[in-house]
């Protein structure tokens, strides 16, 4: 497990309800782009007892495909609440929460699009769902609601670093969405990434993702190098047992 997540994982595990026969525990992890939601969800999954079947589901797989986003005039706002098929997401999570299994889509950062029916999810004992708007979309289906928070300046830095990593990896992958940017200078790529951050991700964070924080009963506060500075446990709005 990534040591920077030890404190966060411990705080989340302490809030999990006691196991009930046939009851799937659902944990939602929300937060801004590049905050580390996926890494925290995976760290949590690898920390839970081996006897528990744990599945991690990303809401990114439930973004509308690019073709549909183009048809709706929403491609430039990918990641905003209305760019997700929330009904499909709730249907899948509902079935998994009842102990079933489903074919689920996944999102490819390399192709910048959804891969339909990418894998089978479930059955599981614990379902961790991570995504920008996971708490809003699934509030009544969650047992524990987590928000990963960080300073906006750090989030921008982490987003640029991720963008540069994907661009570098595209040097040897002509099918990658980032292949057309692989030949850019590092400075030009940095400038492009920051433009995307300020034009798309920052407004989404301020206008929409920030709402997720008010729905969380656990807030994980991160600092430089993705270190966890603190874990705030509170009694605010929570999930299906509220």
N, C-alpha and C positions, 0 to 999 in steps of 0.2 A: 504494500500500500504506500502511496505517496505520503511521506511524513508530514507534509504541509497540511494534509487533510485529517490528521489524527484527531484533533480537537473537534472538528466539525462532525466527523463520523460518530465519535463518542456521544456528542450532544444529540444527534439524530436517533441513534440506537436507544438511548435512554427514554425517548418519547414514544417508541413503538408500543402499540397495544399488545397485551399478552396474547399468545397464540390461541386460536379457537379452531376446533376441528372443521375443516372445509372452508375456512375463512381466509381469503387472500388479502394480505396487508398491502395497501397502496400508498406509495410515497411520491409526492410531486416535488420536483426541483425546478424552480424558475430563476430567471435572472437575465441580465443584459447579454448581448452578443459578446463572446470572448471572455466571459466572466469565469468560465471553468465549470459549467454545469455538467457537461459530459464526463469530465474527469472526476468530479465529486460523485456522480452517480455510479461510475465504475468502481471507485474506491469503496463506496458503500457496499456494492454488490460483492466485492471480493472479501469484505470484512465479516459479513454475516456468516453464521455457522454453516459448515459444509452440508449439513443435513437439510438445509432449506434450499429449495429450488428458487433461484432469483432470476428474473428477467428484467432487462433494461430496455425501455422503449423511448425513442426520441420523437418528439412531435414534428421535427423537421420532415419526417417521412410523410406527414399529412399536409404539407404544403400542396397547393394545387400545382400540377405540372406546368412547366413554362408555357406550353402552348395555350393552356387555359388562362394563365395569368395574362398573356398577351391579348387573348380574346376579351378579357375583362378590363384591359388597360391598367393592370396592376403590377406588371413585371418590375417596374422601378420602385415598388413599395414592398418587395418580397420580404417577408418576416413580420409585416404588420398583421394585426388580428384577422382582418378580412381576407388574407391570402391563404388561410388554412381551411381545410375541410373539417370543421369542428364536429360535424355530425358523424363523419366516419371515424374520427378519433374517439369520440365518446362511445360509439358502438363497439369498437375493438376493446377499449379499456373495460367497458361493461362486461363483455364476454370473458375477458381474462380474469376479472375480479370474481366472476362466478365459477372460476376453475376450469374454463375452457381453453381452447387454443385457436389461433387465427393466423391466416396468411397476412403479413403486414408489409407495407412499403418502407423503404429506407431512402435517405437522402444522400446523394453523392456530391461532395464538394468538388470532386474532379470534373464531373460533367455539369455541375451547377443545376442539377435537376433531380426529380424523384425517380427512384427505381421501383416500379410497382411489383407487388407480390415477391419481395426480395427474400423473405425467410418466414419460418413458422415461429410464432411467439407462443409461450405457454405450452402446457399448463405449468403454473408456478405457485409458490407459497408467498412470495414477496414480489410485487411489481413496482419498479422504480420508473417513473415517467419524467423525462427532463425536456425542457423547452422554454422558449421565451415567455409564452402565455399559458404554461401548463396549469397554473392554479386557477386562472379565470375559466379556462375551458373545462376543467375537471373538478372544480371545487367540491361538489357534493359527492364525488367518488373517491376522495382521498382521506386517508387516516392521518397522515402527517404532511404538512405543507412547508416547504423550505424555499427561502430566497437567498441567492448568492449575490452579495453586494460588494461594490468597490468604487473608489473614486473615479469620476468620469475621465480624468486624465490618464489613469492607469488602464481603463478599459480601451481607450483609443490606442494606447501603446500596444496592448496585447492584440488588438484587432490588426494593427499594422504588421506586427510580428507574424501573426498567422497568415496574413495575406502574402507576405514575403516568402514564407515557407512553402505555401501552395504553389506560388509562382516558380520557385526554385525547382520543386519536384516536377514541374511541367516541362522542364528542359528535355527530359527523356520520354515524355508521354504526349505525342501530338494530338491525342484524342481529348486531352484535358481542356477544360474551359479556360484555363490560365495559360495555355500554350501560346496564344497570341501576345501575351505579356512577357513571355520568358526572355525575350531579347531586349526588353526595356532596361535602362540603367536603374540601379538601385534607387537613385534619387527620384527619378521619374515615377517608379513604382510606388515609392513612399508617398509622393504627392498624390497619386491616383487613389491610393488606399485611404488617405486622410480625407480626400474629397468625398469618397463613398461614405466614410464614417460620418462626416458632418452633414451630408445631404440626405442620407437614408437612416443609418443606424442610430445616430444621436437623437433625431426627432422621435423615432420609434421608442427609444429608451425613455425619453422625458415624458412623452405624451401617453404611452401605453404600458411599457414594461414596468415603470415605477409603481403602477397600480398593484402589481403582483406582490410587492413588498407589504402592502397593507393587508393582504390575505394570508400571509405566512404566519405560522406559529413558531417557526425557527428562522432566524436571520443569521447567515454566515457572513461575517465581514472580513474581506481580504485586503491585503496590503501588497507592497512591492514583492516581486518574485513569486507571486501567488500564495504567499504565506497567509495562514488564517490568523487574524488578529483577535478575533473573539466570536463567540456564539451566543446570540441573544435568544432565549427561550421565553415565549410570552403566551398569554392565554387568548389571543385575538381570534378572529374567525378561523376555523379549521375545517376539517373535512366532514365525511358522512356521519361521524359520531358526534358532531357538534350539537 
